[in-house]
Amino acid sequence: MTTIVKAASAAQFLSLVPRMLGFRPTRSLVVIPFAGSRSLGAMRLDLPDDEADLDAVAATVIGMVCRLPDAEALTAVVYADEAFGERMPRAALATALGYRADECGLRLVDALYVGAEAWGSYLDRDLPAGGRPIEELGDEPPGAAHLAVADGDQSTGAELEASDPREAEAVDGALRGLADAVDLLCGTDAGAAALEDGPRVDPLALSAVCSLDDLPTLFEGMLAWDTADLAPYDIAVVVWCLARPALRDIALVEWCGGLDAGDEAFAAQLRWEAGEEYPAHLAMHMWGEGERPDPERLERALALARRAAAAAPEPLRAGPLATCGWLSWALGRSTHAERYAVQACEIEPEHGLAEIVRSFVHAGHLPDWAFRPR
C-alpha cells in the first residue's frame, strides 16, 4: 500500500529522506524523482571523489531519472562531512546536476546539502553563511513514523552473522559426507572403492543427494525453509549447489520466475551443455531485464544464501557470497551487492558471478525493473 506523507518545508522533506531509503545515508548523493508533486522513490549513489568528472557523474545520475517514464522533476540531496565555508560544500556537483537536468527537460525542485552540523539549499539566496541548524531536520511531518528507518547507514545489514563453531564443523562434515554420497551414487571410481572398502556412507548424506534428483522442486522448497532452523545437511546442499555455476544459475532463474521457469532453465542448461544456445528470455533476468521478480521470493533466497555463506567452510564460501551479491543487486541494494562480491573475490579472485556483479555496480547498472512501477 502506498504511504502518503506531505512535507511542508525543505527541512521536513529532508527528515523524510532516510525513511524513504530505509537507512541514514552517509557520504552519498540521493536523488528523489517526482511525478507532479509525488515522489517516485529514491536513488542513492556513492559521493564522487574530488578527481571525478562531475559532468559525467551528472549525466549518469540524470540518465537514471530519465529511465523512469513518469519522472518530470527531481530533488538532489548531498550528504557529506564538510563544513560550510565561503561556498557551500559540493556546490560544483549540484551545479552539474542542475545543468544536466535542464538539458533533459527535468525540473530541479531543489538541491540540498546535509552536513554534520548544518544543512542548506544550493538554491537558497538567503542561506546564512554557516548554513541552517541541523536540529531543524528533527521536525518530521505527521505520518512519517509509519516509514521505518534502520539504525546505521547504507552498508548496514550486509554483515554475515557469526556462525556457531559447532555448526560450522557439522556443515563441513556434511559437505564431506555429501561428496562421498555423490561419488557412490554417481558410480565414480572413488565411489566404487568406498562401496567395497571404505567406511559406511551417512544415510543423511544419501538422502540429501537424492533431493538433488529434482533440482527445480528442491530450489522451490528452499524458499519455504526456516533459515533459523536448518540442519547441517540442508545447509550443505545449499552450499554445494551455489558453488556450482550451472546449478546456481538454475536456482536464480527459478527464484526470479517460479517453478515453471526453474523447470525450463534446467532443461535449457542440459541443452546448452549439449551445444545448443541458451534461451535469451531465461538469461535476461541475470542482467536485469524481463518481468520484475517477486521481491519477497528474492528476500527469502537472500536470507538462505546469507545463512549458507555464514556456515560454509571458507574455500566454499565464494558461491553463496556471489549469490548474495546478485540477489542484493536485483533488489536494488548495490552497496550490499558490491560488499558481498568483493568478499567472494577475496576467496576466489576470478569468480565469474562476483565479477559480473562488481562490473554492474561500478558501471552504475541497475535492473531494468527498478525503473518500472510495481
Long-range contacts (C-beta under 8 A, 24 or more apart in sequence): 3-143, 3-146, 3-147, 4-38, 4-143, 5-141, 5-142, 5-143, 5-144, 5-146, 5-147, 6-141, 6-143, 7-141, 8-141, 9-139, 10-110, 10-112, 10-121, 11-119, 11-132, 11-136, 11-137, 11-139, 12-139, 12-140, 12-141, 13-75, 13-110, 13-112, 14-77, 14-112, 14-114, 14-119, 14-137, 15-137, 15-138, 15-139, 15-140, 15-141, 15-144, 16-140, 16-141, 16-144, 16-147, 17-42, 17-77, 18-149, 19-144, 19-147, 19-148, 19-149, 20-147, 21-149, 21-154, 22-148, 22-149, 22-150, 23-149, 23-150, 23-152, 23-153, 23-154, 23-156, 23-157, 24-149, 24-152, 24-153, 25-79, 25-153, 25-154, 26-79, 26-153, 26-154, 27-79, 27-80, 27-81, 28-78, 28-79, 28-154, 29-61, 29-76, 29-77, 29-78, 29-79, 29-93, 30-76, 30-77, 30-79, 31-61, 31-64, 31-65, 31-74, 31-75, 31-76, 31-77, 32-74, 32-75, 32-76, 32-77, 33-65, 33-68, 33-71, 33-73, 33-74, 34-71, 34-72, 34-73, 34-74, 34-75, 34-109, 35-70, 35-71, 35-72, 36-72, 40-68, 40-70, 40-71, 44-154, 44-335, 45-364, 46-335, 47-78, 47-79, 47-80, 47-90, 48-93, 54-92, 54-93, 54-96, 55-96, 55-100, 57-93, 57-96, 58-93, 58-96, 58-97, 58-99, 58-100, 59-100, 60-364, 61-97, 61-100, 62-97, 62-100, 62-101, 62-104, 62-106, 64-364, 64-366, 64-371, 65-101, 65-104, 65-106, 66-104, 66-106, 67-371, 68-371, 69-371, 69-372, 70-373, 71-106, 72-106, 72-107, 73-106, 73-107, 73-108, 73-109, 74-101, 74-106, 74-107, 74-108, 74-109, 75-108, 75-109, 75-110, 75-111, 75-112, 76-108, 76-110, 76-111, 76-112, 77-111, 77-112, 77-113, 77-114, 78-111, 78-112, 78-113, 78-114, 79-114, 80-113, 80-114, 80-115, 81-115, 81-116, 82-115, 83-115, 83-116, 83-117, 83-118, 84-115, 84-118, 84-120, 84-129, 84-130, 84-131, 88-113, 88-120, 88-122, 88-127, 88-131, 89-113, 89-115, 91-122, 94-122, 95-122, 154-335, 155-335, 155-336, 155-339, 157-336, 158-328, 158-333, 158-335, 158-336, 158-339, 158-340, 160-306, 160-309, 160-310, 161-306, 161-310, 162-310, 163-310, 163-311, 167-232, 167-235, 167-311, 168-311, 168-313, 170-232, 171-232, 171-235, 171-236, 171-239, 171-311, 171-312, 171-313, 172-313, 173-232, 174-204, 174-205, 174-208, 174-232, 174-233, 174-235, 174-236, 175-236, 175-239, 175-240, 175-313, 175-316, 177-201, 177-202, 177-204, 177-205, 177-208, 177-233, 177-236, 178-205, 178-208, 178-209, 178-233, 178-236, 178-237, 178-240, 180-205, 181-205, 181-206, 181-208, 181-209, 182-209, 185-209, 185-210, 204-233, 205-233, 207-233, 208-233, 208-236, 208-237, 211-237, 212-237, 212-241, 215-241, 215-247, 215-250, 215-251, 215-262, 215-266, 216-250, 216-254, 216-259, 216-262, 216-263, 216-265, 216-266, 217-259, 219-250, 219-251, 219-254, 219-255, 219-262, 220-254, 220-258, 220-259, 220-262, 222-251, 222-301, 222-304, 223-255, 223-297, 223-300, 223-301, 223-304, 225-304, 227-303, 227-304, 227-306, 227-307, 230-307, 235-307, 235-308, 235-311, 235-312, 238-304, 238-305, 238-307, 238-308, 238-320, 239-308, 239-311, 239-312, 239-316, 239-319, 239-320, 242-305, 242-308, 242-319, 242-320, 242-322, 242-323, 243-316, 243-318, 243-319, 243-320, 244-319, 245-352, 245-353, 246-273, 248-319, 248-323, 248-353, 249-286, 251-301, 251-323, 252-285, 252-286, 252-301, 252-323, 252-326, 252-327, 253-282, 253-285, 253-286, 255-293, 255-297, 255-298, 255-301, 255-327, 256-285, 256-290, 256-293, 256-297, 256-298, 256-330, 257-285, 257-290, 257-291, 257-293, 258-297, 286-326, 286-356, 287-360, 288-329, 288-330, 288-360, 288-365, 288-366, 288-367, 288-368, 288-369, 288-370, 289-367, 289-368, 290-368, 290-369, 291-369, 292-369, 292-372, 292-374, 293-330, 293-369, 295-331, 298-327, 298-330, 298-331, 299-331, 301-327, 302-327, 302-328, 302-331, 309-340, 314-347, 315-347, 317-343, 317-344, 317-347, 318-344, 318-345, 318-347, 318-348, 318-351, 318-354, 319-344, 319-351, 321-347, 321-354, 322-351, 322-353, 322-354, 322-357, 323-353, 325-353, 325-354, 325-357, 325-358, 326-353, 326-356, 326-357, 329-357, 329-360, 329-361, 329-366, 329-367, 330-367, 332-366, 332-367, 332-370, 334-360, 334-361, 334-366, 337-361
